[in-house]
Structure formats: C-alpha cells, structure tokens
Amino acid sequence: MGLALAWIGFLIIDIYFNLVPLLYPLNTVLWLMYACFFFVLAHHVAMLTGLKGISALGVKSHYGWKRNLRIGFLFGAGIWAAMYLLLWIFGDFQVEGIKKAPQAIIFMVEAFAGMFLGSLINDLIVRGYVFAHLKGKIRNMNLLLLSAFIYAWDDVWLVGFSVQNTIFSILLGLTLGYVLLRSGSIWMNTGIHMGLNVMYCIVYGIPGREAAQGLLLTAPGNTHSFLLENAHIFAAILLLLVIVLAYGRLRINSTA
C-alpha cells in the first residue's frame, strides 16, 4: 500500500508540472505562479505519502547549501559554455548579434528565474521524490538507473523520442542522481541542471520560445558532422566523468 500511494503521489506532481502547461499555455507571470504552487502541492503530497514534507525531497536549508548551488552552476554552465564555444568555432551555428538592453536584461532575469525554478522542480520530481521513497529499499545503482530512466521518459513525453536525446537524458540523469545520492540535498544537483539550461537559453532561447531567440542572435551553420550532432552527448559524458572524479575534492556540504 505504501509504494502504491507513493506511485500515485508521483503521478500527481509529475502530471501537474509536465501536462498542465501543454494543455494550457501560460505567460511568464502565470507560469511563475503555477511553478510556485508546485512547492505547496509537493509538500502536501510528500506528507500524505509518509514523508516529512518537502524537506524530505532534498530542499534543506543546511550549512553550505548556497555554496553547493554555486559550485553546481559553475560546473554545468562551464562545460556547456565550452561545448557551445566549440560548436560555434566549428561552424554548427553563427552568431549574428546580441540582444540589446532592456530586452537583454529582461531576458536574463527570465532565463535565470525560469531555469532555477524549472530545474529545481524537475529535480524534486524525478530524483528527490524517487530517492526519498526508495533509498535504502533498493540498491543505489538501481536507484540511479531508475531515476535516470524516469528523467529520460519525461523528456520523451515533452519533446518526443530520439535515440540521441534519450542517451543524453540518461547520462545527465545519472550525473544529477549521483550528486543527490552523495550529498543528500538537492542544491548542487539543481545548480548543475540550472547551469546548463541557462547556457541553452543564452544560445537558443527559453525552451518553448526559441523563435524569439536567446541572448545571442544566432543562425544555423553550414557544417555538419557526427561530432557536432552528438556534442551534447559528449558534453554529458564529460560532465559525468568530471563530477565523479572531482566530487571528493570539492568539499561539498552534505546532509546524507
């Protein structure tokens, strides 16, 4: 009964976050209100499924949580910035200009706020909630794989299936799950996720609004190759390796 109730709770928060915007497109203000209400919903769902509220999902104001968030952001944004720089150098896209103020300022505020909330909410659903209910009940490797496949499934649901994107999502899901497993809190995990999402926004635009372009005004390049088309997969592999190898030296404040 406990796992069945936990599964129902997962469906409630996952469908709320992923299905509602598909059925009812929201402007920026409504989306922010809708995102903020998620935390109220997640807290009560967690309580009803036997957890101690949203803190059990990893949202803990522990010592060093801001530092963890910053470190994660630097890793995610840094590796993705390097990837986009190489893509530009090798002709995958061209930079034709940059947004001017005040549009650029408004765009960056929206990108940082939206990607922080979106990344945090996604992390709470596919990792925080799943880990809270299953950690200690199944082997850690199985827990990592399960959360990674749920993350990949959510991406398939939202953007459609492709082998490349599924491989990328699984690799990224393993990285984010590993960080949450080691630290016990959501913040470094969300920092990484937010960092790469913000870099995506800067180059391509806010997800769902790519037609308006990002901070950079870009155009497709004329160069095509296997390496360029799969750059995001190689970046995800690099991120996974860097995090696994460097984690012990970062002095991450842990609650695990």
N, C-alpha and C positions, 0 to 999 in steps of 0.2 A: 504493500500500500504506500509506503514511504517513497519508493522510487517512482511509482505511478503518479503520485502527487507532484513530485519534483519534475517529472516529464511534462505534466500539464502546466506547471508554473513556467517552465522553459518556453513552451509554445506560446503562452500569453505574452511574455516580454519580447520574444523574438518576432512574433507576428505584429505586435504593436509597433515595434521600431521599423521593421522592414516592409510590411504590407501597407500600412496606412498611407505613407507618402506616395506609394504607387497608385492608390485608389483616389487620393485627394491631394493633388499637388499643392504645396504650401509655399507662401512667400517667406522671406527671411524672418520677419517678426513672428509669424505663426509657427515656423519651424523651430525657432528658439524656445517658444512657449511649449511646444509639443515635446521637444528634447528635454526640457527641464522637468516636465511632468513624468517623464520616464523614471527619474530617480525616486519619485514618490511611489510609482507603481512597483518598481523593482524592490523597494524596501518592504512594502506590504506583501508582495509575492514571496520574498525571502522569509518573512516572518511566518506566513501561512504554510510554508514547506518545511518548517522546523529549524530555520537558521535564525541568527541574531541580527536580522535586518541587513541593510546594505553593506555594513562594515564587514560582514562575513564574506562578501563578494570581493573584498580587497580594497575597498575605499576606506583607508585608515589614515588618520592624521598623525602618523607616527614620526618619531625623530628622523629627519633627513629626507622626508618624502618629496620636498621641493627639489632637493639635490638629485634624487633619483629621477625625477621627471626631466630635469635639465640634461642629465647625462644621457638618458634615453633619446631625448630630442636631438642632441648633438650627433649621436650615432646614426639615427635614422635619416636626419636631414643631411648629414655629411656624406654618407655613402650614396644617397640618392642624388645629391648635388653633383658628386663626381661622375655618376652614371650619365646624368643629363649633359654635363660638360663634354664628355666623350662622345655622346650621341650627336651633339652639335658640331664638334670638331670633325667627326667622320661623315657628316652630311645627312644625318637622319632627319633633321629639321633645320630651318633657317630662322634667325632672329631678325625681325624687320623693325622692331622698335620696342618701346616700353610705355605702359600706361602713364599718363600724366596726372599730377595732383589736380583736384582732390580725389579723382576716381581711384588712383593707385592706393591712397591711404584707406579709403573705404573698402577697397578690395582686400587689402592685407588684414584689416580688422575682421572682415567676414571670414577670410580664409583661416586665420588663427583660431577665432572663436568656434567656427563651424567644425574645423578639423579636430580641435580639442574635444568638443562635446561628442562628435560622431565617433571618434576613435575610442574615447572612454566608454561610451555606451556599448559599442560593438565588443570591446574587450570584456566588459562586465557580463554580457550575454554568453559569448562563446567560450570564455575562459573562466572569468570569475565565478559565474553561477555553476558551470560544469565542475570546476575544481572543488568548489565548496561542498557539493553534494557527493562527489566521487573520490576525492583524495583520501587515501588510506583504505579505500574499499576495492580498488583495482590497482594494478602495478603502474608505477609512474610513467613508463614508456607507453603503455596502453592509454593512459590518460592524455599524454601529449598527442598521440596519434588521433585519438577520438576528437579532441578539441580542434586539431588542425583540419580534420575532415569536415567537421561541422562548419568551421570558418570557410572552407572551400565550397561547401554546399550553399552557404548563404550567398557567396559571390556568384555561383551558378544561377541561383534564384533571381538575383538582381540584374546581372548583366548577360546571362546566357552562358552556355557551355563552350569552352575551348580547351584543348589539351594544354596549351601553353599557360593560360590563366589558372587552370586547376593546379598544375605543378607549382606555379608561383605561389598560389594561395596556401598550399600545403607547406611549402618551405617557410614562408613567412609565419604561418600559424605555429610551426614547430619552434621558431625563434621566440615568438611572443609568449608561447606557453612555457618554454624553458625558463624565461626570465621570471614569470609569475611563480613557477614552481620553486625556484631558488629563493626568491625574495619574500614571497607570501603577501605582497601588496601589489596593487595594480599600477603604480606610478611609473616605474621605468619602462614597463611594458607599453603603457599608453604614450609615454614620451617618444619611444621608437616609432610607434604607429602614427602618431601625430606628425613627427618629423618628416617621414617620407610622404605623407599625404599633403602636407604644406608645400613641399617641393613640387609635387604633382600639380597642385593648384597654380603655383607660380609659372610653370611652363605651359600647362594645357588648359587651366581654368578650373573653377569649382565643379566637382562632379555633378552632372545633370545640367550644367550651364556652360559647357565647353565652347559653345558657339560664341559666347561673349569673350572668349579667350582669357588668358591668365595675366599676371603682371607683365610678362613678356608677350609681345605680339609676334606670333610665330607662323610659319608656313611650312608645309611638308617639303622635305628634301628630295633629291633625286637618287640618293644612294640606298640600295637595298642589299642586305646580306643576312646570312643566318645569325651572325653575332649581333647585329643591330636589332633584328626582330626578336631576339631572345635575351636582350640586355637585362630586362627586369628579372629574369630567372637567374642569370649570373650574379646580379646585384643581391638577390635574396640568398644565394649560396654564400656569397662573401659576408653578408651580414650575419648569417648563422654561424659561420666559422669564427668571425671576429668576436661575436658575443660569447660563444662557448669558451674560446681561448683566453679572452680578456676579462671575463666576469670576475674571476677570483682576485684580480689585481685592482678592481675598481672601488673596493671598499663600499659596496652598496649597503645601505642601511636596510636590514631585513627584519621582518616580523615572523618569518617562518620558524 
